[in-house]
Amino acid sequence: MMVCHTPGIEVMKFIALALLALTVSSTTNANPHFRPDRSYQAQFEPKLDWNRVLRGRTLRYLKTRGDRSIDKRMNLCSNGRFIFTDSERYSRSGANVDISATGRTSESGRWTLNDNRLILDWNDGSVSNYQLSRRIVNKRGEWGTFLNGERWLNVANKQCP
């Protein structure tokens, strides 16, 4: 004959509280250097002087996916001109074949700012608009520059400071 024993409600509450306490202490105390993810912080810095952040700088977008790599550079000259270069590289190696191709374009125009928008007036008459934002990008609290939600590196401008 089998006897079935069901613990009382008080025992069940005690077990649930003990498991909860164990879970909380293991997630916060296991790593003394634990820091919560700060990616939830505000994407826009209030009253950011984008002119100071961008004038005379290069915004660079890098992306690699498989055998293909993209490198875009937006040189924002101090005099209000810009030079935009876009290069793409594709390479593939096989048993008896090596294929490599590179394409590069370069265009220019004038750049301006309107609040949190970067506006490029191209020499061919077309216009491009980019929404500017900044986010914390690593655990050291460093800010990254984003154009339309994509991260662009803000680096020294060697072409037209």
C-alpha positions as CSV (number, residue, x, y, z in Angstrom):
1,M,0.0,0.0,0.0
2,M,1.3,3.4,-1.0
3,V,0.9,6.4,1.2
4,C,0.7,9.8,-0.4
5,H,1.9,12.7,1.8
6,T,1.2,16.3,0.8
7,P,3.1,19.0,2.6
8,G,1.1,21.7,4.3
9,I,0.6,25.2,3.0
10,E,3.1,26.7,5.5
11,V,5.8,24.3,4.3
12,M,5.1,25.2,0.7
13,K,5.4,28.9,1.5
14,F,8.7,28.4,3.3
15,I,10.1,26.4,0.3
16,A,9.0,29.1,-2.2
17,L,10.5,31.9,-0.1
18,A,13.8,30.0,0.3
19,L,14.0,29.4,-3.5
20,L,13.3,33.1,-4.2
21,A,16.0,34.2,-1.7
22,L,18.5,31.8,-3.2
23,T,17.8,33.0,-6.7
24,V,18.1,36.7,-5.8
25,S,21.4,36.2,-3.9
26,S,22.9,34.0,-6.6
27,T,22.3,36.6,-9.4
28,T,23.6,39.6,-7.5
29,N,26.3,38.2,-5.3
30,A,27.9,35.6,-7.6
31,N,29.8,38.3,-9.5
32,P,30.9,41.2,-7.3
33,H,31.5,43.2,-10.5
34,F,28.0,42.7,-11.8
35,R,26.6,45.8,-13.4
36,P,23.1,46.0,-15.0
37,D,22.9,46.6,-18.7
38,R,22.8,50.3,-19.4
39,S,21.5,50.1,-22.9
40,Y,18.1,51.3,-21.7
41,Q,19.5,54.8,-21.0
42,A,18.3,57.8,-23.0
43,Q,19.5,57.7,-26.6
44,F,19.5,61.4,-27.0
45,E,21.7,63.7,-24.9
46,P,19.8,66.8,-24.0
47,K,21.0,69.9,-25.8
48,L,23.9,68.2,-27.4
49,D,26.0,70.5,-29.6
50,W,26.2,68.3,-32.7
51,N,28.2,71.0,-34.5
52,R,30.9,70.6,-31.9
53,V,30.7,66.8,-32.1
54,L,30.8,66.5,-35.9
55,R,32.6,69.5,-37.4
56,G,36.0,68.5,-38.9
57,R,35.4,64.8,-38.0
58,T,34.9,61.6,-40.1
59,L,31.9,59.4,-39.5
60,R,32.8,55.8,-40.5
61,Y,30.5,52.8,-40.9
62,L,32.0,49.4,-41.1
63,K,30.2,46.1,-41.7
64,T,31.5,42.7,-42.5
65,R,29.2,39.8,-43.4
66,G,30.7,36.6,-44.7
67,D,32.9,37.3,-47.7
68,R,31.7,40.9,-48.1
69,S,32.9,44.0,-46.3
70,I,31.5,47.6,-46.4
71,D,33.4,50.7,-45.4
72,K,31.6,54.1,-45.7
73,R,33.4,57.4,-44.7
74,M,31.6,60.7,-44.3
75,N,34.3,63.4,-44.0
76,L,32.6,66.4,-42.5
77,C,34.9,69.3,-43.3
78,S,35.1,72.4,-41.0
79,N,34.2,74.6,-43.9
80,G,30.7,72.9,-44.3
81,R,31.7,70.7,-47.3
82,F,31.7,66.9,-47.1
83,I,33.4,64.1,-48.9
84,F,31.7,60.7,-48.9
85,T,33.5,57.5,-49.9
86,D,31.8,54.1,-50.1
87,S,33.9,51.1,-50.7
88,E,32.9,47.4,-50.9
89,R,35.1,44.4,-51.0
90,Y,34.2,40.8,-51.9
91,S,36.6,37.9,-51.7
92,R,36.2,34.2,-51.9
93,S,38.7,31.4,-51.9
94,G,38.0,27.9,-53.1
95,A,39.9,24.7,-54.1
96,N,41.4,26.1,-57.3
97,V,40.1,29.6,-57.4
98,D,40.6,33.0,-55.6
99,I,38.1,35.7,-56.4
100,S,38.5,39.3,-55.1
101,A,36.7,42.4,-56.2
102,T,36.7,46.0,-54.8
103,G,34.4,48.8,-55.7
104,R,34.7,52.4,-54.6
105,T,32.8,55.6,-55.1
106,S,33.5,59.1,-53.9
107,E,31.0,62.1,-53.9
108,S,30.8,65.4,-52.2
109,G,28.6,68.3,-51.3
110,R,27.6,70.5,-48.3
111,W,26.5,69.4,-44.9
112,T,24.3,71.2,-42.4
113,L,22.6,70.4,-39.1
114,N,19.0,71.0,-38.0
115,D,18.5,70.0,-34.4
116,N,19.2,66.2,-34.3
117,R,19.3,65.9,-38.1
118,L,22.4,65.8,-40.4
119,I,21.5,67.0,-43.8
120,L,23.7,66.3,-46.8
121,D,23.2,68.4,-50.0
122,W,24.9,66.4,-52.7
123,N,26.6,68.2,-55.7
124,D,24.1,66.3,-58.0
125,G,21.2,68.1,-56.3
126,S,19.9,65.3,-54.2
127,V,19.5,65.6,-50.4
128,S,20.0,63.0,-47.6
129,N,18.8,63.3,-44.1
130,Y,20.1,61.3,-41.1
131,Q,18.6,61.2,-37.6
132,L,21.5,61.7,-35.1
133,S,21.5,60.0,-31.7
134,R,24.1,58.9,-29.1
135,R,24.0,55.8,-26.9
136,I,26.2,54.3,-24.3
137,V,28.0,51.5,-26.2
138,N,30.0,49.7,-23.6
139,K,30.4,49.0,-19.9
140,R,32.9,51.9,-19.5
141,G,30.0,54.3,-20.3
142,E,31.4,55.5,-23.6
143,W,29.0,57.2,-26.0
144,G,28.6,56.1,-29.6
145,T,27.2,58.1,-32.5
146,F,24.3,56.7,-34.5
147,L,22.8,57.7,-37.8
148,N,19.3,56.4,-38.4
149,G,19.9,53.9,-35.7
150,E,23.2,52.5,-37.2
151,R,26.4,53.0,-35.3
152,W,29.0,55.1,-37.1
153,L,32.5,55.6,-35.5
154,N,33.4,59.3,-34.9
155,V,37.1,59.4,-35.8
156,A,39.8,62.0,-36.8
157,N,39.3,63.5,-40.3
158,K,42.5,63.1,-42.3
159,Q,41.0,64.3,-45.6
160,C,39.6,67.8,-44.8
161,P,39.9,68.7,-41.1
